[in-house]
Amino acid sequence: MRRRTPAPPSPLPQRDGVDPVRVRMPVDGTWDTVRDYLVARLTGAGPGTIDAMLASGLIVGVDGRPVPKDAAYAPGAYVWFHRELPDEVPVPFPLAVVHRDEHIVVVDKPHFLATTPRGSHVTETALARLRRELGVPTLSAAHRLDRLTAGLVLFTVRPEERGAYQTLFRDRRVRKEYEAVAPYDPALALPRTVRSRMVKERGSLTAREVGGEPNAVSRIELLEARTGDGLARYRLLPATGQTHQLRVHMNALGLPILGDPLYPEVAGPVPPDDFRRPLQLLAKELEFTDPVTGTPHRFRTGRTLGAWSSYAEWAAGVTAH
């Protein structure tokens, strides 16, 4: 199997911590011009958008020069441009750096801040913020944490080392510990390990459990319970990393995590300007052996879950993050 040639470096700098968009022309393409391909490929750009960008010199080739509007289609060639950044509501909570060295940066992410640019969340993401605040344009995420989940996220500094850290997560060589606040069920025997097969289709807000070989494994432990308000604090230890895995498994046990807008009832995505009642799920610890330096690492969040310390304040939407 032939290995694909690495893409050339971008001739455009980052903007607000966000990389330019890179588009590669298919090798077997039959379009007459670059313009024709971009119009066919970027259907969401809107009528006339590609023509306007070409006329303004906003789409460039590998040499950094604007692509002429009548440039012939070149199979395998690359072009770059900056997307029009959406207006975003700033997430008014700090992103704390827990650890930084020449290889990695570990941060304590607040609720409501996406990890990486996606959809309507672009500059208001942990990655873009860190690139701007630390002045390190090469930062990349080694894994992801849901926008609604707070806690620890690992970023890599050097592009050539990113794969080594991503492999840690892929091969399940990172011990991840979460904490959650959810209803207390005294009849439910804990601890227990939940195993199921989960799928999440593109375009769907929720993941679901289906029959078949398990691909999602979580250990659920009870830390403490309160009979007064019927809540409990749980330790969650995922052995795999499926999307929404812990949220789905807790809901399947009849213990939906407080503040979850999708499980069990789909209320829809949380509006970007609604910072009330954050999901009570926290990525509390990351533990692994550094694949580059061999150093054993164990990082722990400094955050706590507001619904446990003061349920009334959390319910009223005034809990600090």
N, C-alpha and C positions, 0 to 999 in steps of 0.2 A: 504494500500500500504506500503510495507516494505521500510524503509529508508536505503539507501546504507551506508555501514560502511565507515567512512572517511579513506582516504589513509594514510598509515604510513608516518612519516617524511622521507625526503630524506637522505640517508646515505652519499651522495656526496655534497660537498660545491658548491656554485655558482662559475662560472668562468667568469671573466670580466663582472660581474653583470648579468650574464645569468644563469637561472636555468638549471639543468640537465634535460634530457628528462625522463619522467616516462611512463612506459608501463605496463598495467595490462593484465594478461592472462584471456581470456573469461572463465566464469564458465562452459559453455557448450562446451568447446574446445575439440577436439579429436586428437590433434597433439601428437606425441610420445615424442618430446623433446622441451625445451625452444628454442633451436636453430631453429627447424623447424618452430615454430610459428613466430619468429622474421623475418626469411627469407620471409615467406608468408605475414606478415604484412607490413614490411618496404621495399616495392618493389622498392622504389627510391634510396635505399642505394647503389645499384650497385653490380654486381657479386663478391662474395668473401668477401664483406665488413664485414658482420656479423661474418663469420668464423675468419677473421683477428682480429676483436675486441674481440671475445671470447678468442682467442689464446693469446692476449695481456693482458687479464684481465681487459678490459675496461668496461665490462658490469657487474654490481654488483647486489646482492640481498639486501633484507631488512637489513641484518646484515653488509652490506658494503663489504662483501667478493666477489671475482670474481665468476661468474657463470661458472661452468665447461661446456665444449663444449658438453658433453653428458648428461647434467642435465635433468632429467625427467620433462615433462610438468606438471605443478601444477596449476589446475584451480583456478583463483582468486588471484594468486600470482603477485607480482610486481617486476620489474627490473628497473634499472636506468643506464643511460650512458650520457656522454657529446657528443653533436653533433660536427661534424667538422665545425668550424666557418668559414664562407665565408670571403674572402678578401673584405673589405668595404672601400669606399671612405669616409674619415672623413667629416662630415658636419661642415664647418668652421664658425659657428655662435654660440654665447653663449646661454646657457639655464639658464635663470634668475629665482631665487627663489623669489617668491612674498610673500609667507607666509610659516612659518614652526612652528608647535607645536608638542606635543607628540602624536597627533592623525592623523594629515594631513600635506601634503606638497602641496602647489599650486605653479606651475611654469608657466613662460611665454615662451612658446615653439617657436622656430624660424621656418620659412618655411623650408621645405625639411627634417625635422627630424621626423621620425616615432615615434608614442607614445610608442608602445610595440613591442617586437621582433616578426617578421613575415616574411616569405619568405627570401629574400636576405638582409633584414635589421634586424640585430640582435644586435650587440654591439653598432652600431650607431643608438640608439633609446633613447628616453627620459628616459625610465625606467632604462635601463642598465647604462646610464650615471649617473643618480641620485644615483643609488645604489653604484656606484664606488666613486662618488664625495662626497656624504654625509656619506658613510660608513654605510648605513642602508639596509641590505640585505632583510628585510621583506617588503620593499616598493612594493605596487601594484597599478595599475591604477584603479580608480573608474569609468572611462569612457574613450572614445577615441576621438582623433582629427585626421583628415586626415593628412597624411605626408605633403601634400602641403599647408595645412592651418596653419597659425600661431596663437598664442594666449594662453589662459589660459587652463590648464589641472590640474585636482585634483588627487592626489595620497594619498593612505592611508598608515599609518605606521604599524598598528597592524592587523595581519591576521584575528583575531576574530571580528574586527570592519568593515572589508571591506564590508560585506553584507549590513550593515546599510547605508553606503554612496552610494553604487550601487543602493539601493532601492530608494534613493532620485531621481536619474535620471530616473529609471524605472517608478516611480509614478508621474513624471513630477512636482516635488517639487523643482526644481532648475530653477531659471530664467536665461536664457542664452541670451546674446545680442551679435550679430556679426556686423561687418561693412564690406562693400564691395565697390569696385570701378567697375563700369560697364557703358555701353553707356547710354545716356540720351534720353528719348523719351517724348517730351512735350505733346504728345497726350495720354499718358498712365496715367489714373487717379490713384493717390496714396494719402494716404496709402490704402492698400488692403490686405485681407487675402486670401492666396492661399491654397486650399484643394485638395488633389488628393490621389490616391492609387499608391504606388510605390513598385516595386519589383527589386531585384538584384540577379540574379542567380550566383551560385558558378562558378568561372572561368571567369565570364564576367567583363570587366573593368568598364562598365557603368550600372547605374540604369535606369529604365524606368517607365513611368507612364502607368497604365492600368486601365480598367474599374473596378468599384466596390466600396465598402465602403472606404472612405478616411482613410488612416493611416499616412498621412503626412500633417502637417498644419504649415504654415509659414506666419507671418505678414511682409509685405514689406513697408518701409517708406522711403521717399525721404528726405535726410538731406540737400543737396545743389547740384546745378547743374552749369556747365560751358558751355556756348554756344560756346566759342572759340574752344575747342577741342571735344565738344560733349560728355563729360563725366559727371558722377554724382557720388555722394557718398550716400550710402544707409545704413539704419539701418535695420537689419534682426533679427526677433524675432521668433525662432522656438519653437513651442509648442510640437513638437514630435522630435524624433531623428533618422530618417531613414538615411541610408548611402547616402551621396551626396545630401541630401534633399535640402539644400539651393541652391546648384549649379543647380540642376534640375529645381527648381521652378523659379529661376531667368532666366534661359534659356527659359523656357516655356513662360515667359512674353516678350521674345524678348530682354532680357537684360543679355546676357552671361557675366559672371564675367571675367575681364581681366586676361589673363594668364592661363585660363582653357584649359588643353590639351584634354579634353573629351567632353565638351559641348560647342557649338553644334557639332563640328567636332572632331571625334576620331583620334587624332594624335598619340596615343599610350602613354605608361607611360613615364614620364620624366626620362631621364637617371640619374643614381645616381651621376654623376659628373657634371651635368648641373645645376648651381645655378643662371642662368639668369632669368629675368622676372618672379618672383614668383607670384603665384596665389594671386590675390588681395582680399583675404578673411581673416578676422581676428576675432578670438573669443575674444571679447572685455571685456565682463563682466560675472562674475558668482555670483549669489546671492542666498543664501539659509540659513536655520536655521540648525545648526550643530545637527545631530541626536544623538550624544553622549553627548555633553556638553550643548546643548540648546542655544549656542551662535549664534546670527545672524551674518552672514558673507556677505560681498560684496567686491569682488576683481575686479580690473580693470587692463588691460594690460598697459604697458608702451610703446608699439610699435605703429607705425603708418604705413599706407599703402603708399609705395613709389610712386606709379603711380599718387597719388593725389597731393603729395607735389612737385614732379618733373616727369612728364610723360616722358620727353625726356630721362632722366637718366634711368628710369625704362625700357623703350623700348630698350635702348642700353645695358641693362643688367649690369649696374654699380651701382644700388641702394644698399645702405647698408641695412643690416637686423638687 
